């Protein structure tokens, strides 16, 4: 099961990177000599479950459990120590596949095999045909301090070609399905009355399909999480909106949109100082964005008046939508731009403009009310 899990991970990482194992294996043999594509596991149980470690996590775990490691096992590994470990274990950069697969030379792997044991693994490394076969190595941390269970097998290259083609077709179908769900969610999000709840469910389903497929398409996941954060914000579910924006930032730490949406959610949750930090970074990245500047000003105000933060978890202007939200913004404009008497004159003009814009709707309701009263009057006279 160790080799089976390692083979599966090699196929996945090759397809994620857009590389062909059929072409990469002979290239690594010519450049680095005999060796194997290695996948690492925290234990044999993890290998049986198909849970492999990223190379960085495997190096750190190996160092901490080593008997000669002089530092605390539960502390961070110094960067210089990690660099030395990378130089020793990862000396074939052109053979790396993503975050989890590296090409290791035969001499490094033979050192790990037990003396007088591992005959099949030795034979695989020493006798495989580099143009028709590829060696796959699974390494699992064993019980002792420096013990690593190492098993190597040779696999026909044509098997990898078939598996990689199957995986490509499967992921192409997943991308198409996720893209369709994303489009549906975007269309639903435009309907602020009933579509937002549908959009939230659609985005969640798209994320489920994407993550279950182990595609690891960061750009596609980023777009879905940003859209889900916005849908949750429109529903007033600020905890969820903040969490999704945080996950988006983990994928793209410099995303101004993710930073803005997390800051906006934190402001509604009463975490004004954290909101100010997020919004300040978003404002630096996109200085011309008016909404970011307004949110940042609100956050600064609440930081300066912390007593008010707890009572303003969701400002009314974000509970409004459509023309009502536009009207509220227009009415607040004098306070932002005009001092003194000009502010009062501007307020009158804006109020008049808003009343004029809403007059058709108001006239219709007044007409309905008048008709209702006349019918009631006629019934009374009868």
C-alpha positions as a Python dict, from the first residue, in 0.01 Angstrom:
ca = {
    (1, 'X'): (0, 0, 0),
    (2, 'X'): (297, 236, 47),
    (3, 'X'): (403, 207, -318),
    (4, 'X'): (43, 229, -436),
    (5, 'X'): (-12, 552, -243),
    (6, 'X'): (320, 690, -371),
    (7, 'X'): (230, 609, -734),
    (8, 'X'): (-103, 784, -697),
    (9, 'X'): (62, 1097, -555),
    (10, 'X'): (320, 1106, -836),
    (11, 'X'): (37, 1103, -1093),
    (12, 'X'): (-156, 1378, -910),
    (13, 'X'): (144, 1606, -862),
    (14, 'X'): (261, 1559, -1221),
    (15, 'X'): (-80, 1656, -1353),
    (16, 'X'): (-106, 1954, -1116),
    (17, 'X'): (230, 2079, -1243),
    (18, 'X'): (149, 2010, -1606),
    (19, 'X'): (445, 1771, -1644),
    (20, 'X'): (462, 1429, -1806),
    (21, 'X'): (618, 1147, -1606),
    (22, 'X'): (699, 976, -1938),
    (23, 'X'): (925, 1268, -2032),
    (24, 'X'): (1050, 1360, -1684),
    (25, 'X'): (1178, 1016, -1579),
    (26, 'X'): (1437, 976, -1861),
    (27, 'X'): (1539, 1341, -1816),
    (28, 'X'): (1613, 1288, -1445),
    (29, 'X'): (1810, 971, -1521),
    (30, 'X'): (2027, 1154, -1775),
    (31, 'X'): (2088, 1449, -1544),
    (32, 'X'): (2112, 1288, -1199),
    (33, 'X'): (2169, 918, -1264),
    (34, 'X'): (1969, 633, -1118),
    (35, 'X'): (1712, 722, -857),
    (36, 'X'): (1342, 726, -774),
    (37, 'X'): (1053, 967, -735),
    (38, 'X'): (998, 974, -358),
    (39, 'X'): (680, 1039, -161),
    (40, 'X'): (683, 1071, 219),
    (41, 'X'): (439, 969, 492),
    (42, 'X'): (420, 1041, 864),
    (43, 'X'): (346, 673, 937),
    (44, 'X'): (248, 347, 771),
    (45, 'X'): (-112, 415, 876),
    (46, 'X'): (-104, 744, 685),
    (47, 'X'): (37, 565, 383),
    (48, 'X'): (-248, 315, 396),
    (49, 'X'): (-493, 607, 409),
    (50, 'X'): (-317, 788, 123),
    (51, 'X'): (-216, 1088, 336),
    (52, 'X'): (129, 1204, 232),
    (53, 'X'): (342, 1485, 375),
    (54, 'X'): (463, 1792, 187),
    (55, 'X'): (840, 1779, 149),
    (56, 'X'): (893, 2070, 391),
    (57, 'X'): (681, 1906, 660),
    (58, 'X'): (864, 1575, 613),
    (59, 'X'): (1205, 1743, 651),
    (60, 'X'): (1100, 1923, 968),
    (61, 'X'): (947, 1609, 1118),
    (62, 'X'): (1256, 1406, 1033),
    (63, 'X'): (1484, 1664, 1193),
    (64, 'X'): (1283, 1697, 1514),
    (65, 'X'): (1270, 1324, 1578),
    (66, 'X'): (1640, 1269, 1507),
    (67, 'X'): (1845, 1159, 1807),
    (68, 'X'): (2116, 1412, 1718),
    (69, 'X'): (1884, 1712, 1693),
    (70, 'X'): (2008, 1958, 1962),
    (71, 'X'): (1702, 2184, 1986),
    (72, 'X'): (1357, 2141, 2138),
    (73, 'X'): (1151, 1894, 1936),
    (74, 'X'): (835, 2105, 1967),
    (75, 'X'): (1001, 2431, 1859),
    (76, 'X'): (1055, 2580, 1513),
    (77, 'X'): (1339, 2441, 1302),
    (78, 'X'): (1599, 2712, 1219),
    (79, 'X'): (1614, 2807, 853),
    (80, 'X'): (1985, 2722, 825),
    (81, 'X'): (1920, 2370, 950),
    (82, 'X'): (1636, 2333, 698),
    (83, 'X'): (1861, 2454, 418),
    (84, 'X'): (2119, 2188, 505),
    (85, 'X'): (1846, 1921, 508),
    (86, 'X'): (1718, 2038, 168),
    (87, 'X'): (2069, 2025, 23),
    (88, 'X'): (2112, 1668, 146),
    (89, 'X'): (1770, 1527, 50),
    (90, 'X'): (1652, 1750, -236),
    (91, 'X'): (1956, 1775, -460),
    (92, 'X'): (1768, 1715, -786),
    (93, 'X'): (1550, 2027, -839),
    (94, 'X'): (1449, 1942, -1196),
    (95, 'X'): (1290, 1622, -1068),
    (96, 'X'): (1063, 1790, -813),
    (97, 'X'): (690, 1757, -868),
    (98, 'X'): (487, 2014, -678),
    (99, 'X'): (501, 2020, -299),
    (100, 'X'): (507, 1647, -229),
    (101, 'X'): (731, 1459, -474),
    (102, 'X'): (1109, 1481, -519),
    (103, 'X'): (1360, 1285, -722),
    (104, 'X'): (1625, 1122, -501),
    (105, 'X'): (1953, 966, -615),
    (106, 'X'): (2020, 597, -567),
    (107, 'X'): (2304, 647, -316),
    (108, 'X'): (2081, 841, -74),
    (109, 'X'): (1812, 577, -89),
    (110, 'X'): (2048, 281, -50),
    (111, 'X'): (2180, 439, 273),
    (112, 'X'): (1832, 415, 422),
    (113, 'X'): (1779, 47, 340),
    (114, 'X'): (1858, -195, 623),
    (115, 'X'): (2186, -388, 601),
    (116, 'X'): (2112, -731, 463),
    (117, 'X'): (1749, -636, 393),
    (118, 'X'): (1544, -459, 133),
    (119, 'X'): (1663, -688, -148),
    (120, 'X'): (1364, -609, -372),
    (121, 'X'): (1413, -235, -330),
    (122, 'X'): (1785, -263, -408),
    (123, 'X'): (1716, -470, -715),
    (124, 'X'): (1456, -220, -838),
    (125, 'X'): (1697, 73, -803),
    (126, 'X'): (1992, -104, -963),
    (127, 'X'): (1823, -279, -1253),
    (128, 'X'): (1525, -73, -1377),
    (129, 'X'): (1526, 36, -1742),
    (130, 'X'): (1513, 420, -1736),
    (131, 'X'): (1350, 443, -2080),
    (132, 'X'): (1063, 202, -2021),
    (133, 'X'): (1031, 198, -1640),
    (134, 'X'): (1029, 441, -1351),
    (135, 'X'): (1123, 379, -987),
    (136, 'X'): (876, 493, -721),
    (137, 'X'): (983, 518, -357),
    (138, 'X'): (764, 545, -50),
    (139, 'X'): (926, 664, 275),
    (140, 'X'): (738, 640, 605),
    (141, 'X'): (863, 748, 945),
    (142, 'X'): (904, 442, 1168),
    (143, 'X'): (908, 401, 1547),
    (144, 'X'): (1274, 480, 1624),
    (145, 'X'): (1436, 821, 1631),
    (146, 'X'): (1616, 788, 1298),
    (147, 'X'): (1426, 497, 1148),
    (148, 'X'): (1261, 544, 809),
    (149, 'X'): (1071, 262, 640),
    (150, 'X'): (1176, 275, 273),
    (151, 'X'): (1030, 67, -9),
    (152, 'X'): (1107, 103, -381),
    (153, 'X'): (934, -54, -681),
    (154, 'X'): (972, -18, -1054),
    (155, 'X'): (664, 54, -1261),
    (156, 'X'): (624, 52, -1644),
    (157, 'X'): (610, 404, -1786),
    (158, 'X'): (307, 317, -1995),
    (159, 'X'): (109, 265, -1674),
    (160, 'X'): (184, 623, -1570),
    (161, 'X'): (91, 750, -1914),
    (162, 'X'): (-252, 585, -1890),
    (163, 'X'): (-312, 698, -1530),
    (164, 'X'): (-212, 1055, -1607),
    (165, 'X'): (-441, 1071, -1910),
    (166, 'X'): (-731, 939, -1699),
    (167, 'X'): (-659, 1197, -1431),
    (168, 'X'): (-645, 1476, -1687),
    (169, 'X'): (-987, 1381, -1827),
    (170, 'X'): (-1133, 1358, -1478),
    (171, 'X'): (-1002, 1700, -1377),
    (172, 'X'): (-1113, 1860, -1703),
    (173, 'X'): (-1467, 1747, -1622),
    (174, 'X'): (-1432, 1884, -1267),
    (175, 'X'): (-1313, 2222, -1393),
    (176, 'X'): (-1607, 2241, -1632),
    (177, 'X'): (-1855, 2153, -1357),
    (178, 'X'): (-1705, 2401, -1109),
    (179, 'X'): (-1700, 2677, -1370),
    (180, 'X'): (-2070, 2615, -1443),
    (181, 'X'): (-2157, 2626, -1072),
    (182, 'X'): (-1960, 2948, -1033),
    (183, 'X'): (-2150, 3108, -1321),
    (184, 'X'): (-2482, 3004, -1168),
    (185, 'X'): (-2377, 3147, -833),
    (186, 'X'): (-2275, 3477, -992),
    (187, 'X'): (-2612, 3504, -1166),
    (188, 'X'): (-2798, 3423, -845),
    (189, 'X'): (-2596, 3679, -651),
    (190, 'X'): (-2734, 3957, -871),
    (191, 'X'): (-3082, 3896, -724),
    (192, 'X'): (-3051, 4055, -381),
    (193, 'X'): (-3399, 3952, -269),
    (194, 'X'): (-3393, 3571, -289),
    (195, 'X'): (-3085, 3486, -495),
    (196, 'X'): (-2821, 3541, -228),
    (197, 'X'): (-2910, 3229, -29),
    (198, 'X'): (-2910, 3023, -348),
    (199, 'X'): (-2572, 3170, -445),
    (200, 'X'): (-2425, 3073, -109),
    (201, 'X'): (-2534, 2711, -155),
    (202, 'X'): (-2407, 2706, -513),
    (203, 'X'): (-2063, 2837, -415),
    (204, 'X'): (-2040, 2582, -133),
    (205, 'X'): (-2124, 2301, -373),
    (206, 'X'): (-1861, 2424, -619),
    (207, 'X'): (-1601, 2427, -340),
    (208, 'X'): (-1700, 2077, -232),
    (209, 'X'): (-1659, 1942, -587),
    (210, 'X'): (-1324, 2119, -627),
    (211, 'X'): (-1178, 2003, -295),
    (212, 'X'): (-1305, 1645, -327),
    (213, 'X'): (-1128, 1619, -663),
    (214, 'X'): (-792, 1718, -502),
    (215, 'X'): (-733, 1948, -795),
    (216, 'X'): (-561, 2219, -584),
    (217, 'X'): (-639, 2497, -832),
    (218, 'X'): (-562, 2797, -609),
    (219, 'X'): (-698, 3058, -849),
    (220, 'X'): (-1032, 2884, -890),
    (221, 'X'): (-1063, 2821, -516),
    (222, 'X'): (-972, 3184, -445),
    (223, 'X'): (-1251, 3314, -670),
    (224, 'X'): (-1507, 3081, -510),
    (225, 'X'): (-1410, 3175, -154),
    (226, 'X'): (-1421, 3547, -232),
    (227, 'X'): (-1767, 3511, -385),
    (228, 'X'): (-1887, 3301, -93),
    (229, 'X'): (-1755, 3564, 149),
    (230, 'X'): (-1955, 3831, -36),
    (231, 'X'): (-2273, 3619, -36),
    (232, 'X'): (-2244, 3559, 339),
    (233, 'X'): (-2187, 3932, 394),
    (234, 'X'): (-2506, 4018, 207),
    (235, 'X'): (-2690, 3769, 428),
    (236, 'X'): (-2549, 3940, 737),
    (237, 'X'): (-2351, 3629, 839),
    (238, 'X'): (-2034, 3814, 920),
    (239, 'X'): (-1855, 3531, 1104),
    (240, 'X'): (-1876, 3313, 795),
    (241, 'X'): (-1780, 3599, 567),
    (242, 'X'): (-1472, 3672, 778),
    (243, 'X'): (-1370, 3305, 782),
    (244, 'X'): (-1400, 3265, 403),
    (245, 'X'): (-1207, 3586, 340),
    (246, 'X'): (-936, 3454, 573),
    (247, 'X'): (-915, 3131, 375),
    (248, 'X'): (-889, 3337, 57),
    (249, 'X'): (-599, 3531, 210),
    (250, 'X'): (-425, 3204, 292),
    (251, 'X'): (-432, 3129, -82),
    (252, 'X'): (-339, 3484, -193),
    (253, 'X'): (-188, 3691, 91),
    (254, 'X'): (-172, 4005, -127),
    (255, 'X'): (-535, 3998, -244),
    (256, 'X'): (-683, 4343, -176),
    (257, 'X'): (-1036, 4212, -230),
    (258, 'X'): (-992, 3940, 33),
    (259, 'X'): (-832, 4188, 272),
    (260, 'X'): (-1122, 4432, 224),
    (261, 'X'): (-1390, 4169, 279),
    (262, 'X'): (-1225, 4036, 591),
    (263, 'X'): (-1181, 4388, 726),
    (264, 'X'): (-1544, 4475, 652),
    (265, 'X'): (-1662, 4160, 831),
    (266, 'X'): (-1437, 4224, 1131),
    (267, 'X'): (-1574, 4576, 1159),
    (268, 'X'): (-1930, 4439, 1176),
    (269, 'X'): (-1816, 4191, 1441),
    (270, 'X'): (-1684, 4472, 1660),
    (271, 'X'): (-1315, 4390, 1603),
    (272, 'X'): (-1230, 4743, 1496),
    (273, 'X'): (-852, 4733, 1539),
    (274, 'X'): (-816, 4415, 1331),
    (275, 'X'): (-1053, 4564, 1074),
    (276, 'X'): (-848, 4882, 1055),
    (277, 'X'): (-530, 4682, 986),
    (278, 'X'): (-694, 4483, 705),
    (279, 'X'): (-860, 4786, 549),
    (280, 'X'): (-543, 4994, 569),
    (281, 'X'): (-355, 4730, 371),
    (282, 'X'): (-639, 4710, 117),
    (283, 'X'): (-638, 5090, 83),
    (284, 'X'): (-264, 5090, 13),
    (285, 'X'): (-311, 4826, -258),
    (286, 'X'): (-615, 4998, -417),
    (287, 'X'): (-602, 5365, -312),
    (288, 'X'): (-870, 5476, -561),
    (289, 'X'): (-1143, 5247, -425),
    (290, 'X'): (-1410, 5457, -253),
    (291, 'X'): (-1572, 5172, -58),
    (292, 'X'): (-1241, 5072, 97),
    (293, 'X'): (-1173, 5431, 203),
    (294, 'X'): (-1516, 5465, 362),
    (295, 'X'): (-1479, 5140, 554),
    (296, 'X'): (-1134, 5246, 669),
    (297, 'X'): (-1268, 5578, 797),
    (298, 'X'): (-1540, 5393, 990),
    (299, 'X'): (-1283, 5156, 1139),
    (300, 'X'): (-1062, 5446, 1245),
    (301, 'X'): (-1361, 5616, 1404),
    (302, 'X'): (-1454, 5304, 1599),
    (303, 'X'): (-1095, 5252, 1711),
    (304, 'X'): (-1095, 5609, 1846),
    (305, 'X'): (-1432, 5551, 2019),
    (306, 'X'): (-1415, 5190, 2141),
    (307, 'X'): (-1734, 5222, 2349),
    (308, 'X'): (-1938, 5254, 2030),
    (309, 'X'): (-1785, 4953, 1858),
    (310, 'X'): (-1987, 4694, 2044),
    (311, 'X'): (-2317, 4869, 1967),
    (312, 'X'): (-2254, 4898, 1592),
    (313, 'X'): (-2204, 4543, 1470),
    (314, 'X'): (-2386, 4596, 1141),
    (315, 'X'): (-2430, 4957, 1019),
    (316, 'X'): (-2762, 5026, 852),
    (317, 'X'): (-2612, 5136, 523),
    (318, 'X'): (-2496, 4779, 469),
    (319, 'X'): (-2841, 4643, 552),
    (320, 'X'): (-2986, 4846, 263),
    (321, 'X'): (-2982, 4752, -102),
    (322, 'X'): (-3062, 4896, -442),
    (323, 'X'): (-3203, 5251, -460),
    (324, 'X'): (-3244, 5275, -81),
    (325, 'X'): (-2871, 5218, -29),
    (326, 'X'): (-2793, 5475, -299),
    (327, 'X'): (-3028, 5724, -132),
    (328, 'X'): (-2867, 5669, 206),
    (329, 'X'): (-2524, 5729, 53),
    (330, 'X'): (-2643, 6048, -117),
    (331, 'X'): (-2789, 6179, 208),
    (332, 'X'): (-2461, 6113, 386),
    (333, 'X'): (-2259, 6292, 117),
    (334, 'X'): (-2298, 6646, 259),
    (335, 'X'): (-2141, 6540, 587),
    (336, 'X'): (-1844, 6400, 399),
    (337, 'X'): (-1782, 6687, 160),
    (338, 'X'): (-1945, 7017, 262),
    (339, 'X'): (-1892, 7223, 578),
    (340, 'X'): (-2123, 7474, 745),
    (341, 'X'): (-2400, 7646, 551),
    (342, 'X'): (-2306, 7468, 229),
    (343, 'X'): (-2378, 7140, 405),
    (344, 'X'): (-2733, 7251, 488),
    (345, 'X'): (-2799, 7376, 133),
    (346, 'X'): (-2655, 7058, -16),
    (347, 'X'): (-2873, 6848, 215),
    (348, 'X'): (-3186, 7023, 91),
    (349, 'X'): (-3085, 6972, -273),
    (350, 'X'): (-3001, 6606, -221),
    (351, 'X'): (-3326, 6545, -32),
    (352, 'X'): (-3517, 6704, -318),
    (353, 'X'): (-3333, 6489, -574),
    (354, 'X'): (-3404, 6173, -377),
    (355, 'X'): (-3773, 6262, -341),
    (356, 'X'): (-3792, 6329, -716),
    (357, 'X'): (-3630, 5992, -792),
    (358, 'X'): (-3871, 5805, -563),
    (359, 'X'): (-4180, 6004, -668),
    (360, 'X'): (-4317, 5749, -924),
    (361, 'X'): (-4325, 5475, -662),
    (362, 'X'): (-4473, 5709, -400),
    (363, 'X'): (-4738, 5834, -646),
    (364, 'X'): (-4843, 5477, -721),
    (365, 'X'): (-4887, 5396, -355),
    (366, 'X'): (-5081, 5719, -292),
    (367, 'X'): (-5311, 5631, -582),
    (368, 'X'): (-5374, 5284, -439),
    (369, 'X'): (-5448, 5440, -101),
    (370, 'X'): (-5691, 5692, -254),
    (371, 'X'): (-5875, 5421, -447),
    (372, 'X'): (-5901, 5214, -132),
    (373, 'X'): (-6050, 5504, 65),
    (374, 'X'): (-6301, 5588, -212),
    (375, 'X'): (-6419, 5227, -224),
    (376, 'X'): (-6459, 5223, 150),
    (377, 'X'): (-6652, 5552, 133),
    (378, 'X'): (-6885, 5412, -133),
    (379, 'X'): (-6949, 5101, 73),
    (380, 'X'): (-7034, 5318, 375),
    (381, 'X'): (-7282, 5529, 176),
    (382, 'X'): (-7456, 5216, 53),
}
